[in-house]
Amino acid sequence: MKNIVLCCAAGMSTSMLVQRMKDAAQKKGVEVSIKAVPVSEFKENLAEADIILLGPQVKYEQAKLQAQAEPLGKKVAVIDMMDYGMMKGDVVLDKALKLLE
């Protein structure tokens, strides 16, 4: 099972996207664990995450967070602003799974 962690400013708006991603995963028959956390809890969630996706509002944090994730072999990617805004859980899930290949 893959663990996907979404980080945003407070973890609120991203929780709606998490639900859409979970629904998409269920339809596809993909086993994943997906959760949303505020970017301030990045370090606490890094060890268990297979990939960390950042909300577009915190993309300025990517370089710093990637530097922390790299020694563990983890990727940090930014969710596309349009996919995020339109809550395209299936598209975001597909991109995350592709990055994990």
Beta strands, then each sheet from edge to edge (+ up, - down):
strand 1: 2-8
strand 2: 32-38
strand 3: 51-54
strand 4: 75-78
sheet 1: 2+ 1+ 3+ 4+
end
